[in-house]
Amino acid sequence: MKIALISFHSFFQPGGVKRHVLGLAKELKKRKITVKIIAPRRSFKENYGKDVILLGTSFPLPFSGGVSDLGINFNPLAIEDVLKEEKFNVLHFHNFGFPSTLQILASLSASNTLNILTCHFNIKGSKFLKRFPVLLYLLKKICQWKIDGVIGVAPLNLEPFRKYKGPKIVIPNGIDLEVFNPKVPQIKKFNKDRVNILFLGRIEKRKGLIYLLKAYKILEKKLGGGWVSSNLRLIIVGEGPLKNDLENWVKLNKLKNVIFEGKVPEDKVASYYKSCDIYCSPAIFGESFGLVLVEAMACGKPVVAFTNEGYKGVLTGKGARFLAKPRDYKILAEKLEILIKNKRLREEMGKWGIKEAKKYSWPKIAGRVLDFYELCRKNKERQKRGKRLFRIEKYIDKILNKVYNKNILNWLKWPK
């Protein structure tokens, strides 16, 4: 088996889809399966090694309160060349990019491959698709035409595919427990002299950092500025279009111990989780799953978040106690305060998180993906056999109709 994992999100910057694709590729290679990643190029300096094929061009596109990618292959012949040379058995698309996905599916080399789509983004919550429903209509039609199976990382991802006739399944994002675990080293400068709250993500509207800052302001007033100065710290990791505005907001409100770390190397992300006492993700909408929550949990950290659609599926049971209604920064502050004041509860929720995170280990998730490939392959073979049988039956019917439409008695007449 030779698999292409196709991302329409640029690898130029961090992202959940990128981590998912890299994690799945790593696990499949452990199983001696040949895997290559196909992703669009945003910069000519990009080079990720021989197993990542840069195909097409990615342009940053504002989308649903964040930044997505508009991927275009200006040279369709390059698609054909890559697919002919690599001879993939499986094309596994991660999200659907217009027009890139259609360009690849239209290739002659994609006519005999097993074509799988994993839907990571929240289609239901997309204001853009609500304004342009024709795009969603086209997506459904193309999937029915060329996609052999659909995976949703959460149940909400499969809602638009209710009428899809092929196999479909929910398989959540995976996590590399060799990278994210309680034994990773912490960042030395963030020692344990304070309770550290961590935000990690793009600083954009959808991620809701402003509500965490407002909650922190409430905590300062309630706990006292002097106490906060000596005992509390908010660490913000990430870049984004709202970073300068929020840095100015922090200065205007004179918040203490709020540190903007900017973009950090991906191999340091786990250490930032390890360095915090509480992880907070105040994303207000558009989350399909909640990979950052699971990563923090795997490092043994309690999580506080807003109850968007994706996060509700991760923080169940004990974890649901620390969910707040989106944009309700006052309740968010209350949830944070409970954990700030109770070290034993933080440790208890950390242990719960470690146990929950094991459900998402890559060996388990990759195994389910491979099982789904096999299910889709068998279904496709049955459909092919059914179509061949239908064509044979139709041909026989055509012959019989010709015979029946003749005047059989004329055949019996003796020649004069």
PADOPA-202544 format. One record per residue (C-alpha): residue in three letters; x, y, z. Coordinates in steps of 0.05 Angstrom, whole numbers, always signed. Layout:
PADOPA-202544
+------+--------+--------+--------+
! resn !      u !      v !      w !
+------+--------+--------+--------+
!  ALA !      X !      Y !      Z !
...
+------+--------+--------+--------+
This chain:
PADOPA-202544
+------+--------+--------+--------+
! resn !      u !      v !      w !
+------+--------+--------+--------+
!  MET !     +0 !     +0 !     +0 !
!  LYS !    +24 !    +70 !    -17 !
!  ILE !    -13 !   +128 !    +14 !
!  ALA !    -15 !   +202 !     -2 !
!  LEU !    -37 !   +246 !    +56 !
!  ILE !    -61 !   +309 !    +21 !
!  SER !    -67 !   +374 !    +61 !
!  PHE !    -95 !   +438 !    +32 !
!  HIS !    -68 !   +476 !    +92 !
!  SER !     +2 !   +505 !    +86 !
!  PHE !    +56 !   +474 !   +129 !
!  PHE !    +88 !   +544 !   +133 !
!  GLN !    +56 !   +556 !   +201 !
!  PRO !    +32 !   +513 !   +259 !
!  GLY !    -38 !   +483 !   +257 !
!  GLY !    -81 !   +425 !   +280 !
!  VAL !    -88 !   +394 !   +211 !
!  LYS !    -13 !   +397 !   +201 !
!  ARG !     +0 !   +362 !   +267 !
!  HIS !    -53 !   +310 !   +251 !
!  VAL !    -23 !   +294 !   +182 !
!  LEU !    +48 !   +290 !   +208 !
!  GLY !    +26 !   +246 !   +267 !
!  LEU !    -13 !   +198 !   +222 !
!  ALA !    +46 !   +194 !   +172 !
!  LYS !    +94 !   +178 !   +229 !
!  GLU !    +51 !   +122 !   +256 !
!  LEU !    +38 !    +92 !   +187 !
!  LYS !   +113 !    +91 !   +173 !
!  LYS !   +124 !    +53 !   +238 !
!  ARG !    +79 !     +0 !   +207 !
!  LYS !   +124 !     -4 !   +145 !
!  ILE !    +72 !    +31 !   +101 !
!  THR !    +98 !    +78 !    +47 !
!  VAL !    +70 !   +148 !    +59 !
!  LYS !    +81 !   +215 !    +27 !
!  ILE !    +50 !   +282 !    +46 !
!  ILE !    +26 !   +330 !     -7 !
!  ALA !    +17 !   +403 !    +14 !
!  PRO !    +15 !   +471 !    -20 !
!  ARG !    +74 !   +518 !    -20 !
!  ARG !    +68 !   +588 !    +11 !
!  SER !   +142 !   +606 !    +10 !
!  PHE !   +198 !   +587 !    -39 !
!  LYS !   +242 !   +573 !    +22 !
!  GLU !   +199 !   +515 !    +45 !
!  ASN !   +232 !   +446 !    +45 !
!  TYR !   +207 !   +390 !    +90 !
!  GLY !   +247 !   +332 !    +62 !
!  LYS !   +236 !   +279 !    +10 !
!  ASP !   +171 !   +253 !    +40 !
!  VAL !   +134 !   +320 !    +33 !
!  ILE !   +115 !   +339 !    -38 !
!  LEU !   +100 !   +413 !    -46 !
!  LEU !    +46 !   +417 !    -99 !
!  GLY !     +8 !   +480 !   -116 !
!  THR !     +8 !   +549 !    -83 !
!  SER !    -26 !   +570 !    -19 !
!  PHE !    -53 !   +640 !     -6 !
!  PRO !    -74 !   +661 !    +64 !
!  LEU !   -149 !   +673 !    +65 !
!  PRO !   -190 !   +703 !   +122 !
!  PHE !   -243 !   +651 !   +139 !
!  SER !   -293 !   +646 !   +197 !
!  GLY !   -255 !   +690 !   +245 !
!  GLY !   -188 !   +658 !   +228 !
!  VAL !   -139 !   +649 !   +171 !
!  SER !   -147 !   +590 !   +123 !
!  ASP !   -114 !   +573 !    +56 !
!  LEU !   -135 !   +582 !    -15 !
!  GLY !    -96 !   +529 !    -53 !
!  ILE !    -89 !   +530 !   -129 !
!  ASN !    -49 !   +487 !   -175 !
!  PHE !    -30 !   +534 !   -232 !
!  ASN !     +2 !   +476 !   -270 !
!  PRO !    -47 !   +417 !   -275 !
!  LEU !     +6 !   +377 !   -311 !
!  ALA !    +47 !   +377 !   -247 !
!  ILE !    -10 !   +340 !   -212 !
!  GLU !    -11 !   +287 !   -266 !
!  ASP !    +65 !   +280 !   -264 !
!  VAL !    +66 !   +270 !   -189 !
!  LEU !     +9 !   +219 !   -187 !
!  LYS !    +38 !   +180 !   -246 !
!  GLU !   +107 !   +177 !   -215 !
!  GLU !    +85 !   +159 !   -144 !
!  LYS !    +30 !   +109 !   -163 !
!  PHE !    -10 !   +118 !    -99 !
!  ASN !    -62 !    +67 !    -79 !
!  VAL !    -97 !   +114 !    -30 !
!  LEU !   -108 !   +189 !    -35 !
!  HIS !   -128 !   +213 !    +34 !
!  PHE !   -152 !   +286 !    +32 !
!  HIS !   -151 !   +327 !    +96 !
!  ASN !   -205 !   +379 !    +87 !
!  PHE !   -232 !   +400 !    +20 !
!  GLY !   -199 !   +456 !    -17 !
!  PHE !   -230 !   +493 !    -76 !
!  PRO !   -206 !   +485 !   -130 !
!  SER !   -146 !   +441 !   -111 !
!  THR !   -185 !   +379 !    -90 !
!  LEU !   -225 !   +380 !   -154 !
!  GLN !   -162 !   +388 !   -195 !
!  ILE !   -131 !   +326 !   -164 !
!  LEU !   -194 !   +284 !   -167 !
!  ALA !   -203 !   +302 !   -241 !
!  SER !   -135 !   +272 !   -257 !
!  LEU !   -136 !   +207 !   -295 !
!  SER !    -88 !   +178 !   -244 !
!  ALA !   -141 !   +188 !   -190 !
!  SER !   -193 !   +145 !   -226 !
!  ASN !   -169 !    +79 !   -196 !
!  THR !   -144 !   +103 !   -128 !
!  LEU !   -182 !    +96 !    -63 !
!  ASN !   -203 !   +167 !    -47 !
!  ILE !   -216 !   +184 !    +27 !
!  LEU !   -236 !   +251 !    +57 !
!  THR !   -224 !   +271 !   +130 !
!  CYS !   -265 !   +331 !   +148 !
!  HIS !   -231 !   +372 !   +203 !
!  PHE !   -268 !   +438 !   +199 !
!  ASN !   -336 !   +455 !   +227 !
!  ILE !   -378 !   +462 !   +164 !
!  LYS !   -442 !   +473 !   +203 !
!  GLY !   -413 !   +532 !   +241 !
!  SER !   -382 !   +566 !   +180 !
!  LYS !   -414 !   +634 !   +166 !
!  PHE !   -378 !   +635 !    +98 !
!  LEU !   -412 !   +571 !    +74 !
!  LYS !   -479 !   +597 !    +99 !
!  ARG !   -471 !   +658 !    +54 !
!  PHE !   -449 !   +615 !     -5 !
!  PRO !   -488 !   +550 !     +0 !
!  VAL !   -471 !   +532 !    -71 !
!  LEU !   -401 !   +513 !    -47 !
!  LEU !   -430 !   +464 !     +2 !
!  TYR !   -475 !   +436 !    -53 !
!  LEU !   -414 !   +426 !    -98 !
!  LEU !   -375 !   +393 !    -41 !
!  LYS !   -431 !   +342 !    -31 !
!  LYS !   -437 !   +328 !   -105 !
!  ILE !   -362 !   +319 !   -115 !
!  CYS !   -357 !   +273 !    -54 !
!  GLN !   -413 !   +229 !    -81 !
!  TRP !   -378 !   +227 !   -149 !
!  LYS !   -306 !   +214 !   -129 !
!  ILE !   -298 !   +202 !    -54 !
!  ASP !   -300 !   +130 !    -30 !
!  GLY !   -307 !   +144 !    +45 !
!  VAL !   -314 !   +203 !    +92 !
!  ILE !   -283 !   +211 !   +162 !
!  GLY !   -304 !   +264 !   +211 !
!  VAL !   -259 !   +281 !   +270 !
!  ALA !   -324 !   +293 !   +309 !
!  PRO !   -398 !   +276 !   +297 !
!  LEU !   -412 !   +349 !   +276 !
!  ASN !   -365 !   +341 !   +217 !
!  LEU !   -409 !   +287 !   +187 !
!  GLU !   -475 !   +325 !   +193 !
!  PRO !   -471 !   +355 !   +122 !
!  PHE !   -459 !   +285 !    +94 !
!  ARG !   -524 !   +253 !   +117 !
!  LYS !   -544 !   +236 !    +46 !
!  TYR !   -475 !   +212 !    +26 !
!  LYS !   -483 !   +140 !     +3 !
!  GLY !   -413 !   +115 !    +17 !
!  PRO !   -381 !    +92 !    +83 !
!  LYS !   -372 !   +146 !   +136 !
!  ILE !   -344 !   +144 !   +206 !
!  VAL !   -321 !   +187 !   +265 !
!  ILE !   -247 !   +179 !   +280 !
!  PRO !   -219 !   +234 !   +325 !
!  ASN !   -152 !   +268 !   +319 !
!  GLY !    -92 !   +229 !   +345 !
!  ILE !    -37 !   +249 !   +393 !
!  ASP !    +35 !   +228 !   +398 !
!  LEU !    +43 !   +206 !   +471 !
!  GLU !   +119 !   +201 !   +460 !
!  VAL !   +119 !   +277 !   +450 !
!  PHE !    +62 !   +298 !   +497 !
!  ASN !    +68 !   +266 !   +566 !
!  PRO !    +82 !   +287 !   +638 !
!  LYS !   +156 !   +271 !   +632 !
!  VAL !   +174 !   +326 !   +582 !
!  PRO !   +220 !   +381 !   +609 !
!  GLN !   +190 !   +448 !   +628 !
!  ILE !   +213 !   +517 !   +607 !
!  LYS !   +263 !   +538 !   +661 !
!  LYS !   +244 !   +611 !   +664 !
!  PHE !   +172 !   +593 !   +683 !
!  ASN !   +189 !   +560 !   +748 !
!  LYS !   +136 !   +539 !   +798 !
!  ASP !   +139 !   +602 !   +841 !
!  ARG !    +72 !   +622 !   +810 !
!  VAL !     +9 !   +589 !   +784 !
!  ASN !    +18 !   +591 !   +709 !
!  ILE !    -41 !   +596 !   +662 !
!  LEU !    -25 !   +580 !   +589 !
!  PHE !    -59 !   +601 !   +524 !
!  LEU !    -30 !   +568 !   +461 !
!  GLY !    -58 !   +583 !   +392 !
!  ARG !    -67 !   +634 !   +337 !
!  ILE !    -84 !   +703 !   +364 !
!  GLU !   -146 !   +715 !   +322 !
!  LYS !   -220 !   +728 !   +335 !
!  ARG !   -241 !   +655 !   +334 !
!  LYS !   -192 !   +635 !   +389 !
!  GLY !   -223 !   +685 !   +438 !
!  LEU !   -161 !   +708 !   +475 !
!  ILE !   -194 !   +774 !   +493 !
!  TYR !   -243 !   +736 !   +538 !
!  LEU !   -186 !   +702 !   +575 !
!  LEU !   -153 !   +771 !   +585 !
!  LYS !   -219 !   +798 !   +612 !
!  ALA !   -225 !   +738 !   +659 !
!  TYR !   -154 !   +751 !   +682 !
!  LYS !   -172 !   +824 !   +697 !
!  ILE !   -230 !   +799 !   +741 !
!  LEU !   -182 !   +752 !   +777 !
!  GLU !   -135 !   +810 !   +791 !
!  LYS !   -191 !   +851 !   +823 !
!  LYS !   -218 !   +792 !   +862 !
!  LEU !   -153 !   +762 !   +886 !
!  GLY !   -117 !   +829 !   +894 !
!  GLY !    -63 !   +860 !   +851 !
!  GLY !     -9 !   +846 !   +903 !
!  TRP !    -26 !   +772 !   +907 !
!  VAL !    -29 !   +766 !   +831 !
!  SER !    +39 !   +800 !   +824 !
!  SER !    +71 !   +747 !   +868 !
!  ASN !    +29 !   +685 !   +853 !
!  LEU !     -2 !   +686 !   +784 !
!  ARG !    +23 !   +689 !   +712 !
!  LEU !    -11 !   +685 !   +644 !
!  ILE !    +33 !   +658 !   +587 !
!  ILE !     +9 !   +671 !   +516 !
!  VAL !    +41 !   +630 !   +460 !
!  GLY !    +25 !   +645 !   +387 !
!  GLU !    +21 !   +697 !   +333 !
!  GLY !    -38 !   +726 !   +296 !
!  PRO !    -71 !   +789 !   +269 !
!  LEU !    -97 !   +811 !   +337 !
!  LYS !    -32 !   +805 !   +375 !
!  ASN !    -13 !   +879 !   +374 !
!  ASP !    -83 !   +901 !   +393 !
!  LEU !    -86 !   +853 !   +452 !
!  GLU !    -16 !   +872 !   +476 !
!  ASN !    -40 !   +944 !   +477 !
!  TRP !   -103 !   +923 !   +514 !
!  VAL !    -60 !   +890 !   +568 !
!  LYS !    -19 !   +954 !   +576 !
!  LEU !    -80 !   +999 !   +579 !
!  ASN !   -111 !   +955 !   +633 !
!  LYS !    -45 !   +949 !   +670 !
!  LEU !    -50 !   +873 !   +677 !
!  LYS !     +7 !   +842 !   +716 !
!  ASN !    +49 !   +782 !   +694 !
!  VAL !    +19 !   +774 !   +625 !
!  ILE !    +74 !   +749 !   +579 !
!  PHE !    +69 !   +745 !   +503 !
!  GLU !   +118 !   +693 !   +480 !
!  GLY !   +103 !   +698 !   +406 !
!  LYS !   +114 !   +639 !   +359 !
!  VAL !   +154 !   +582 !   +389 !
!  PRO !   +186 !   +522 !   +354 !
!  GLU !   +140 !   +462 !   +350 !
!  ASP !   +188 !   +418 !   +388 !
!  LYS !   +180 !   +466 !   +448 !
!  VAL !   +104 !   +463 !   +450 !
!  ALA !   +100 !   +404 !   +497 !
!  SER !   +148 !   +439 !   +545 !
!  TYR !   +102 !   +499 !   +549 !
!  TYR !    +44 !   +453 !   +568 !
!  LYS !    +89 !   +422 !   +621 !
!  SER !   +107 !   +491 !   +648 !
!  CYS !    +35 !   +511 !   +662 !
!  ASP !    -11 !   +493 !   +719 !
!  ILE !    -75 !   +507 !   +681 !
!  TYR !    -87 !   +506 !   +606 !
!  CYS !   -142 !   +552 !   +580 !
!  SER !   -172 !   +553 !   +510 !
!  PRO !   -227 !   +606 !   +503 !
!  ALA !   -243 !   +591 !   +430 !
!  ILE !   -313 !   +617 !   +417 !
!  PHE !   -333 !   +578 !   +354 !
!  GLY !   -308 !   +538 !   +295 !
!  GLU !   -272 !   +483 !   +334 !
!  SER !   -286 !   +413 !   +308 !
!  PHE !   -247 !   +374 !   +360 !
!  GLY !   -198 !   +406 !   +409 !
!  LEU !   -129 !   +378 !   +395 !
!  VAL !    -96 !   +429 !   +441 !
!  LEU !   -140 !   +406 !   +498 !
!  VAL !   -118 !   +333 !   +490 !
!  GLU !    -44 !   +354 !   +484 !
!  ALA !    -49 !   +392 !   +550 !
!  MET !    -86 !   +335 !   +583 !
!  ALA !    -33 !   +285 !   +560 !
!  CYS !    +19 !   +328 !   +595 !
!  GLY !    -22 !   +322 !   +659 !
!  LYS !    -53 !   +391 !   +660 !
!  PRO !   -125 !   +411 !   +679 !
!  VAL !   -162 !   +447 !   +623 !
!  VAL !   -212 !   +505 !   +625 !
!  ALA !   -248 !   +522 !   +560 !
!  PHE !   -311 !   +549 !   +527 !
!  THR !   -366 !   +500 !   +508 !
!  ASN !   -360 !   +505 !   +433 !
!  GLU !   -383 !   +444 !   +393 !
!  GLY !   -315 !   +411 !   +386 !
!  TYR !   -292 !   +419 !   +458 !
!  LYS !   -356 !   +388 !   +487 !
!  GLY !   -336 !   +322 !   +456 !
!  VAL !   -268 !   +322 !   +490 !
!  LEU !   -284 !   +350 !   +559 !
!  THR !   -336 !   +300 !   +582 !
!  GLY !   -348 !   +271 !   +652 !
!  LYS !   -304 !   +307 !   +703 !
!  GLY !   -276 !   +352 !   +649 !
!  ALA !   -344 !   +383 !   +633 !
!  ARG !   -342 !   +418 !   +701 !
!  PHE !   -291 !   +467 !   +673 !
!  LEU !   -329 !   +488 !   +611 !
!  ALA !   -360 !   +557 !   +607 !
!  LYS !   -410 !   +586 !   +558 !
!  PRO !   -374 !   +619 !   +499 !
!  ARG !   -358 !   +693 !   +512 !
!  ASP !   -379 !   +688 !   +585 !
!  TYR !   -312 !   +712 !   +613 !
!  LYS !   -342 !   +721 !   +683 !
!  ILE !   -357 !   +646 !   +689 !
!  LEU !   -290 !   +632 !   +656 !
!  ALA !   -257 !   +671 !   +713 !
!  GLU !   -296 !   +630 !   +764 !
!  LYS !   -272 !   +564 !   +734 !
!  LEU !   -200 !   +588 !   +733 !
!  GLU !   -205 !   +613 !   +805 !
!  ILE !   -229 !   +544 !   +830 !
!  LEU !   -166 !   +512 !   +802 !
!  ILE !   -119 !   +569 !   +822 !
!  LYS !   -139 !   +561 !   +895 !
!  ASN !   -140 !   +485 !   +897 !
!  LYS !    -74 !   +450 !   +881 !
!  ARG !   -102 !   +381 !   +899 !
!  LEU !   -158 !   +390 !   +849 !
!  ARG !   -108 !   +411 !   +795 !
!  GLU !    -70 !   +346 !   +807 !
!  GLU !   -134 !   +305 !   +806 !
!  MET !   -157 !   +336 !   +740 !
!  GLY !    -86 !   +326 !   +712 !
!  LYS !    -89 !   +252 !   +727 !
!  TRP !   -159 !   +248 !   +695 !
!  GLY !   -131 !   +282 !   +633 !
!  ILE !    -73 !   +234 !   +625 !
!  LYS !   -122 !   +175 !   +627 !
!  GLU !   -169 !   +208 !   +577 !
!  ALA !   -113 !   +227 !   +529 !
!  LYS !    -94 !   +154 !   +520 !
!  LYS !   -158 !   +143 !   +480 !
!  TYR !   -128 !   +187 !   +426 !
!  SER !    -60 !   +153 !   +420 !
!  TRP !    -36 !   +147 !   +348 !
!  PRO !    -30 !    +71 !   +348 !
!  LYS !   -105 !    +67 !   +364 !
!  ILE !   -126 !   +122 !   +316 !
!  ALA !    -82 !    +99 !   +258 !
!  GLY !   -109 !    +28 !   +266 !
!  ARG !   -180 !    +53 !   +259 !
!  VAL !   -160 !    +93 !   +196 !
!  LEU !   -130 !    +31 !   +164 !
!  ASP !   -191 !    -10 !   +181 !
!  PHE !   -234 !    +44 !   +148 !
!  TYR !   -190 !    +41 !    +85 !
!  GLU !   -204 !    -34 !    +81 !
!  LEU !   -279 !    -24 !    +91 !
!  CYS !   -281 !    +28 !    +35 !
!  ARG !   -239 !    -15 !    -11 !
!  LYS !   -286 !    -74 !     -3 !
!  ASN !   -346 !    -29 !    -14 !
!  LYS !   -315 !     +0 !    -77 !
!  GLU !   -302 !    -70 !   -104 !
!  ARG !   -374 !    -91 !    -91 !
!  GLN !   -398 !    -29 !   -128 !
!  LYS !   -353 !    -45 !   -187 !
!  ARG !   -378 !   -117 !   -190 !
!  GLY !   -449 !    -92 !   -185 !
!  LYS !   -439 !    -43 !   -242 !
!  ARG !   -407 !    -98 !   -286 !
!  LEU !   -464 !   -145 !   -271 !
!  PHE !   -514 !    -90 !   -287 !
!  ARG !   -480 !    -76 !   -354 !
!  ILE !   -482 !   -151 !   -371 !
!  GLU !   -555 !   -156 !   -352 !
!  LYS !   -571 !    -95 !   -392 !
!  TYR !   -535 !   -124 !   -453 !
!  ILE !   -573 !   -190 !   -448 !
!  ASP !   -639 !   -153 !   -441 !
!  LYS !   -623 !   -113 !   -504 !
!  ILE !   -610 !   -177 !   -544 !
!  LEU !   -673 !   -211 !   -517 !
!  ASN !   -715 !   -150 !   -533 !
!  LYS !   -691 !   -152 !   -605 !
!  VAL !   -709 !   -225 !   -610 !
!  TYR !   -778 !   -216 !   -579 !
!  ASN !   -793 !   -156 !   -624 !
!  LYS !   -784 !   -199 !   -687 !
!  ASN !   -841 !   -237 !   -717 !
!  ILE !   -819 !   -307 !   -697 !
!  LEU !   -871 !   -338 !   -744 !
!  ASN !   -835 !   -307 !   -803 !
!  TRP !   -773 !   -346 !   -785 !
!  LEU !   -813 !   -410 !   -792 !
!  LYS !   -836 !   -396 !   -863 !
!  TRP !   -807 !   -441 !   -916 !
!  PRO !   -773 !   -404 !   -972 !
!  LYS !   -812 !   -404 !  -1037 !
+------+--------+--------+--------+
